[in-house]
Amino acid sequence: MKRNKVYDCSIIELPRIIERSGNITPVEPNNTIPFGIERIYYLYDVPGGAERGGHAHKELQQLIVAASGSFSVVLDDGMQKRIIELNRPYFGLHIVPGIWRELINFSSGAVCLVLASLRYDEVDYIRDYGYFKEFFDKKINQVPHL
Ligand code: TYD
């Protein structure tokens, strides 16, 4: 198993249908999204100054979109950090497994839309930062040397 890095996470541009009366971004299972979508959820009514996230996932992949407003995502692979501001509903941030993430700086009225590769399962979460660093180091060391 390869340890994912913050630079394995990427911005994906979603399609846009632009009309004078408003725009549409359709998301369909196709080559644009690098995983099958099993769940959709969205975060809203986030109070000023609140921070979300603060965990990593063992297997889950996500595409995070600022469907309205803006917020920043702090990505951390245990070695390097990367901060990405999302502020357009046609850009999604693809987060690979094994990345600690924090969502900060929510604008008022922001909506964080998340497309997820798996159904909700608390077992997939790592919520302790010390354990996160240990967990993925252990996984790497389990790979047999050929
Ligand atoms: P969590 O993923 O920790 O939120 P965030 O990363 O936005 O801070 O989830 C918060 C709570 O909601 C937690 O008790 C689990 C629950 N939850 C579900 O029941 N189903 C879901 O699909 C999600 C995302 C969370």
Boltz pocket constraint, residues with backbone or C-beta under 6 A from the ligand:
constraints:
  - pocket:
      binder: B
      contacts: [[A, 39], [A, 41], [A, 43], [A, 51], [A, 52], [A, 53], [A, 54], [A, 120]]
      max_distance: 6.0
